[in-house]
């Protein structure tokens, strides 16, 4: 069993986050999904980003750190879009992480003023190269030893394809994503 810490996107801890958490739990893994927005959710990415800006990144990162303070160090951090920021911060600053999964973003340690890639930290990256919100994944994968990287690319421009309540939802991509995530966690 692997313990996963799942950080939501700028839209907040929407029902799709709990659906994903339940799918991972059903596969035999532990999941903690902190709510960094204190219950607020959004249907529009711009409104969600405005909420993140209103709260401030320092506060969001402090909330993320508080959420994992009593967890063992050997967890996997998963971030979806904006959630990749706290996932990378914790994986880089809190020794012992088993891995990091970044979905629809590619946050590097340098983006957060962290030293280089943590030794032995495995990366699973899920990207849609045509997504206008997607960072350049090569910026991230070039930092990680090739044997520690697994990249999954999805066609289309959908940013939050795994959220069943959004127009971006892609059921086929969602199944691929969950299957790849669970297989990767099984190997940790």
Secondary structure in CASP SS format (residue, H / E / C, confidence):
PFRMAT SS
TARGET T0000
AUTHOR 0000-0000-0000
METHOD secondary structure of the structure
MODEL  1
X C 1.00
X C 1.00
X E 1.00
X E 1.00
X E 1.00
X E 1.00
X E 1.00
X C 1.00
X C 1.00
X C 1.00
X C 1.00
X C 1.00
X C 1.00
X C 1.00
X H 1.00
X H 1.00
X H 1.00
X H 1.00
X H 1.00
X H 1.00
X H 1.00
X H 1.00
X H 1.00
X H 1.00
X H 1.00
X H 1.00
X C 1.00
X C 1.00
X C 1.00
X E 1.00
X E 1.00
X E 1.00
X C 1.00
X C 1.00
X C 1.00
X C 1.00
X C 1.00
X C 1.00
X C 1.00
X C 1.00
X C 1.00
X C 1.00
X C 1.00
X C 1.00
X H 1.00
X H 1.00
X H 1.00
X H 1.00
X H 1.00
X H 1.00
X H 1.00
X H 1.00
X H 1.00
X H 1.00
X H 1.00
X C 1.00
X H 1.00
X H 1.00
X H 1.00
X H 1.00
X H 1.00
X H 1.00
X H 1.00
X H 1.00
X H 1.00
X H 1.00
X H 1.00
X H 1.00
X C 1.00
X C 1.00
X C 1.00
X C 1.00
X C 1.00
X C 1.00
X C 1.00
X E 1.00
X E 1.00
X E 1.00
X E 1.00
X E 1.00
X C 1.00
X C 1.00
X H 1.00
X H 1.00
X H 1.00
X H 1.00
X H 1.00
X H 1.00
X H 1.00
X H 1.00
X H 1.00
X H 1.00
X H 1.00
X C 1.00
X C 1.00
X C 1.00
X C 1.00
X C 1.00
X E 1.00
X E 1.00
X E 1.00
X E 1.00
X E 1.00
X C 1.00
X C 1.00
X C 1.00
X C 1.00
X C 1.00
X H 1.00
X H 1.00
X H 1.00
X H 1.00
X C 1.00
X C 1.00
X C 1.00
X C 1.00
X C 1.00
X C 1.00
X C 1.00
X C 1.00
X C 1.00
X E 1.00
X E 1.00
X E 1.00
X E 1.00
X E 1.00
X E 1.00
X C 1.00
X C 1.00
X C 1.00
X C 1.00
X C 1.00
X C 1.00
X C 1.00
X C 1.00
X C 1.00
X H 1.00
X H 1.00
X H 1.00
X H 1.00
X H 1.00
X C 1.00
X C 1.00
X C 1.00
X C 1.00
X H 1.00
X H 1.00
X H 1.00
X E 1.00
X E 1.00
X E 1.00
X E 1.00
X E 1.00
X C 1.00
X C 1.00
X C 1.00
X C 1.00
X C 1.00
X C 1.00
X C 1.00
X C 1.00
X C 1.00
X C 1.00
X C 1.00
X C 1.00
X C 1.00
X C 1.00
X C 1.00
X C 1.00
X C 1.00
X H 1.00
X H 1.00
X H 1.00
X H 1.00
X H 1.00
X H 1.00
X H 1.00
X H 1.00
X H 1.00
X H 1.00
X H 1.00
X H 1.00
X H 1.00
X H 1.00
X H 1.00
X H 1.00
X H 1.00
X C 1.00
END
